[in-house]
Amino acid sequence: MDATSARVRAIGEPALLAGYALCGVDVLPARNDEEARGAWAALPPGTAVVLLTADAGRALEPFMVDQNAPMTVVLP
């Protein structure tokens, strides 16, 4: 993956992530743990960074330890 194809995505409550969409971040809505896990599983190739709301971060914590996972940032 080169820098021109790398993408930033965000997973979590849409209302908390709406501002990131204005900056070109692909927002994957997740209103509960199951939706967060589904969004994570569906991350397309080329995802370099994933922003997570606090709830999504808790739901996805077991998946973030994979060294092949995209870099993740849990928002406060």
C-alpha positions as CSV (number, residue, x, y, z in Angstrom):
1,M,0.0,0.0,0.0
2,D,1.5,3.3,-0.9
3,A,0.7,6.7,0.7
4,T,-1.6,7.8,-2.1
5,S,-3.9,4.8,-1.6
6,A,-3.9,4.7,2.2
7,R,-7.3,5.7,3.7
8,V,-8.5,6.8,7.1
9,R,-11.7,5.2,8.4
10,A,-13.7,5.7,11.5
11,I,-16.0,3.3,13.4
12,G,-18.5,4.3,16.0
13,E,-21.5,6.4,16.8
14,P,-22.3,8.5,13.7
15,A,-23.1,11.7,15.6
16,L,-19.7,11.6,17.3
17,L,-17.8,11.1,14.0
18,A,-19.8,13.4,11.7
19,G,-17.1,16.1,11.7
20,Y,-14.4,13.6,10.5
21,A,-16.5,12.8,7.5
22,L,-16.2,16.5,6.5
23,C,-12.4,15.9,6.3
24,G,-12.7,13.0,4.0
25,V,-12.7,10.2,6.6
26,D,-14.9,7.2,5.7
27,V,-17.3,6.8,8.6
28,L,-18.6,3.3,9.3
29,P,-21.5,3.6,11.6
30,A,-21.7,1.3,14.6
31,R,-24.3,1.9,17.3
32,N,-23.4,-1.2,19.3
33,D,-20.6,-3.8,19.8
34,E,-22.0,-6.2,17.1
35,E,-22.1,-3.4,14.5
36,A,-18.5,-2.3,15.5
37,R,-17.2,-5.8,15.1
38,G,-19.0,-6.1,11.7
39,A,-17.5,-2.8,10.5
40,W,-14.0,-3.9,11.6
41,A,-14.4,-7.1,9.7
42,A,-15.5,-5.3,6.6
43,L,-12.6,-2.8,6.5
44,P,-11.5,-2.6,2.9
45,P,-8.0,-3.0,1.7
46,G,-6.0,0.2,1.9
47,T,-7.2,1.1,5.4
48,A,-4.2,2.6,7.1
49,V,-5.7,4.3,10.2
50,V,-9.0,3.6,12.0
51,L,-10.5,6.2,14.4
52,L,-12.7,4.6,17.0
53,T,-15.2,6.1,19.4
54,A,-14.7,5.0,23.1
55,D,-17.5,2.4,22.9
56,A,-16.2,1.0,19.6
57,G,-12.7,0.8,21.0
58,R,-13.8,-1.3,23.9
59,A,-15.7,-3.6,21.6
60,L,-12.7,-4.0,19.3
61,E,-9.9,-4.2,21.8
62,P,-9.2,-7.9,21.2
63,F,-8.8,-7.3,17.5
64,M,-6.4,-4.3,17.7
65,V,-3.5,-6.5,19.0
66,D,-3.1,-8.2,15.7
67,Q,0.2,-6.8,14.3
68,N,-1.4,-6.8,10.8
69,A,-4.3,-4.6,11.9
70,P,-4.4,-1.0,10.8
71,M,-3.2,1.6,13.2
72,T,-6.0,2.5,15.6
73,V,-6.8,5.6,17.6
74,V,-9.4,5.5,20.3
75,L,-11.0,8.9,20.7
76,P,-11.6,10.2,24.2
